[in-house]
Amino acid sequence: MTDKYIRFYHTKAWQSARKLALVRDHYLCQECLREGIITYARIVHHIIPLRDNWSKRCDLDNLETICPEHHNQDHPEKATSNKQEAKHLHAQKKRADVFVFHANHELK
């Protein structure tokens, strides 16, 4: 990644576009949703990569929220063992306000 891209990710324009995409997508991985799975996510992904079209860098139609697993599938070169992110995702899975429903086989 060049300095141009690194600098971009520290701009107010990117931070604003990123936040808008997260809120629009309700902090849910859009790839998982297409598979019928609900997954909390905080990564905002460029559908058309910056290197292919710099002008779409803050275009909300070119941004989607995705989970680390899908981001690593799209960008295996960026996969890291980010302990802070893993810890956060683990905490999200244990939230008290998330309910898991199971079938009751006794009711037939």
C-alpha positions as YAML, in Angstrom:
chain: A
units: angstrom
residues:
- id: 1
  name: MET
  ca: [0.00, 0.00, 0.00]
- id: 2
  name: THR
  ca: [1.41, 3.38, -0.94]
- id: 3
  name: ASP
  ca: [1.58, 6.49, 1.20]
- id: 4
  name: LYS
  ca: [-1.30, 7.96, -0.81]
- id: 5
  name: TYR
  ca: [-3.63, 5.20, 0.38]
- id: 6
  name: ILE
  ca: [-2.34, 5.24, 3.94]
- id: 7
  name: ARG
  ca: [-2.88, 9.00, 4.18]
- id: 8
  name: PHE
  ca: [-6.40, 8.63, 2.76]
- id: 9
  name: TYR
  ca: [-7.47, 6.25, 5.52]
- id: 10
  name: HIS
  ca: [-6.57, 8.94, 8.09]
- id: 11
  name: THR
  ca: [-8.66, 11.70, 6.50]
- id: 12
  name: LYS
  ca: [-11.88, 13.14, 7.88]
- id: 13
  name: ALA
  ca: [-13.54, 12.38, 4.53]
- id: 14
  name: TRP
  ca: [-12.82, 8.65, 4.93]
- id: 15
  name: GLN
  ca: [-13.82, 8.58, 8.60]
- id: 16
  name: SER
  ca: [-17.12, 10.25, 7.71]
- id: 17
  name: ALA
  ca: [-17.86, 7.95, 4.75]
- id: 18
  name: ARG
  ca: [-16.90, 4.91, 6.84]
- id: 19
  name: LYS
  ca: [-19.25, 5.91, 9.66]
- id: 20
  name: LEU
  ca: [-22.12, 6.54, 7.22]
- id: 21
  name: ALA
  ca: [-21.62, 3.09, 5.67]
- id: 22
  name: LEU
  ca: [-21.54, 1.38, 9.09]
- id: 23
  name: VAL
  ca: [-24.72, 3.12, 10.22]
- id: 24
  name: ARG
  ca: [-26.48, 2.47, 6.89]
- id: 25
  name: ASP
  ca: [-25.55, -1.23, 7.12]
- id: 26
  name: HIS
  ca: [-26.48, -1.40, 10.84]
- id: 27
  name: TYR
  ca: [-22.96, -2.69, 11.62]
- id: 28
  name: LEU
  ca: [-23.86, -5.98, 9.91]
- id: 29
  name: CYS
  ca: [-21.74, -7.87, 7.41]
- id: 30
  name: GLN
  ca: [-23.44, -7.48, 4.05]
- id: 31
  name: GLU
  ca: [-21.78, -10.63, 2.65]
- id: 32
  name: CYS
  ca: [-23.12, -12.70, 5.56]
- id: 33
  name: LEU
  ca: [-26.60, -11.15, 5.14]
- id: 34
  name: ARG
  ca: [-26.64, -12.28, 1.50]
- id: 35
  name: GLU
  ca: [-26.06, -15.80, 2.88]
- id: 36
  name: GLY
  ca: [-28.86, -15.41, 5.43]
- id: 37
  name: ILE
  ca: [-26.46, -15.01, 8.37]
- id: 38
  name: ILE
  ca: [-26.41, -12.07, 10.79]
- id: 39
  name: THR
  ca: [-22.87, -11.07, 11.77]
- id: 40
  name: TYR
  ca: [-21.71, -7.93, 13.58]
- id: 41
  name: ALA
  ca: [-18.99, -6.15, 11.57]
- id: 42
  name: ARG
  ca: [-16.84, -3.01, 11.71]
- id: 43
  name: ILE
  ca: [-14.81, -3.19, 8.50]
- id: 44
  name: VAL
  ca: [-15.88, -0.98, 5.61]
- id: 45
  name: HIS
  ca: [-14.80, -2.45, 2.29]
- id: 46
  name: HIS
  ca: [-14.38, -0.80, -1.12]
- id: 47
  name: ILE
  ca: [-16.34, -2.91, -3.62]
- id: 48
  name: ILE
  ca: [-14.30, -1.42, -6.48]
- id: 49
  name: PRO
  ca: [-10.75, -1.19, -5.06]
- id: 50
  name: LEU
  ca: [-9.11, 2.21, -4.68]
- id: 51
  name: ARG
  ca: [-6.34, 1.22, -7.08]
- id: 52
  name: ASP
  ca: [-8.97, 0.56, -9.78]
- id: 53
  name: ASN
  ca: [-11.02, 3.74, -9.29]
- id: 54
  name: TRP
  ca: [-9.68, 6.40, -6.91]
- id: 55
  name: SER
  ca: [-12.72, 8.63, -7.54]
- id: 56
  name: LYS
  ca: [-15.01, 6.12, -5.76]
- id: 57
  name: ARG
  ca: [-13.00, 6.21, -2.52]
- id: 58
  name: CYS
  ca: [-15.82, 7.90, -0.52]
- id: 59
  name: ASP
  ca: [-18.77, 6.88, -2.70]
- id: 60
  name: LEU
  ca: [-21.30, 5.17, -0.40]
- id: 61
  name: ASP
  ca: [-22.48, 3.02, -3.30]
- id: 62
  name: ASN
  ca: [-18.94, 1.60, -3.43]
- id: 63
  name: LEU
  ca: [-18.73, 0.85, 0.31]
- id: 64
  name: GLU
  ca: [-20.11, -2.05, 2.29]
- id: 65
  name: THR
  ca: [-19.68, -3.30, 5.83]
- id: 66
  name: ILE
  ca: [-18.08, -6.73, 6.06]
- id: 67
  name: CYS
  ca: [-16.81, -9.04, 8.80]
- id: 68
  name: PRO
  ca: [-13.12, -9.92, 9.22]
- id: 69
  name: GLU
  ca: [-13.67, -13.36, 7.68]
- id: 70
  name: HIS
  ca: [-15.06, -11.94, 4.45]
- id: 71
  name: HIS
  ca: [-12.46, -9.17, 4.40]
- id: 72
  name: ASN
  ca: [-9.70, -11.77, 4.71]
- id: 73
  name: GLN
  ca: [-11.26, -13.75, 1.85]
- id: 74
  name: ASP
  ca: [-11.24, -10.62, -0.33]
- id: 75
  name: HIS
  ca: [-7.79, -9.51, 0.87]
- id: 76
  name: PRO
  ca: [-5.74, -12.50, 2.08]
- id: 77
  name: GLU
  ca: [-2.65, -10.28, 1.99]
- id: 78
  name: LYS
  ca: [-4.18, -8.15, 4.78]
- id: 79
  name: ALA
  ca: [-5.11, -11.03, 7.11]
- id: 80
  name: THR
  ca: [-3.55, -10.49, 10.52]
- id: 81
  name: SER
  ca: [-4.00, -11.89, 13.96]
- id: 82
  name: ASN
  ca: [-5.48, -8.72, 15.43]
- id: 83
  name: LYS
  ca: [-6.00, -9.66, 19.07]
- id: 84
  name: GLN
  ca: [-7.96, -6.49, 19.87]
- id: 85
  name: GLU
  ca: [-10.47, -7.14, 17.06]
- id: 86
  name: ALA
  ca: [-10.80, -10.81, 18.00]
- id: 87
  name: LYS
  ca: [-11.39, -9.86, 21.65]
- id: 88
  name: HIS
  ca: [-14.08, -7.36, 20.63]
- id: 89
  name: LEU
  ca: [-15.86, -9.88, 18.40]
- id: 90
  name: HIS
  ca: [-15.76, -12.49, 21.15]
- id: 91
  name: ALA
  ca: [-17.31, -9.98, 23.58]
- id: 92
  name: GLN
  ca: [-20.05, -9.20, 21.05]
- id: 93
  name: LYS
  ca: [-20.99, -12.88, 20.85]
- id: 94
  name: LYS
  ca: [-21.52, -12.95, 24.63]
- id: 95
  name: ARG
  ca: [-23.73, -9.86, 24.81]
- id: 96
  name: ALA
  ca: [-26.69, -10.23, 27.13]
- id: 97
  name: ASP
  ca: [-29.05, -8.43, 24.74]
- id: 98
  name: VAL
  ca: [-28.57, -11.00, 21.98]
- id: 99
  name: PHE
  ca: [-31.05, -13.85, 22.14]
- id: 100
  name: VAL
  ca: [-30.63, -17.31, 20.68]
- id: 101
  name: PHE
  ca: [-33.80, -19.24, 19.92]
- id: 102
  name: HIS
  ca: [-33.90, -23.01, 19.77]
- id: 103
  name: ALA
  ca: [-36.67, -25.28, 18.59]
- id: 104
  name: ASN
  ca: [-38.78, -26.83, 21.32]
- id: 105
  name: HIS
  ca: [-39.25, -30.41, 20.23]
- id: 106
  name: GLU
  ca: [-41.66, -31.10, 23.10]
- id: 107
  name: LEU
  ca: [-44.36, -28.98, 21.44]
- id: 108
  name: LYS
  ca: [-45.82, -31.15, 18.69]
...
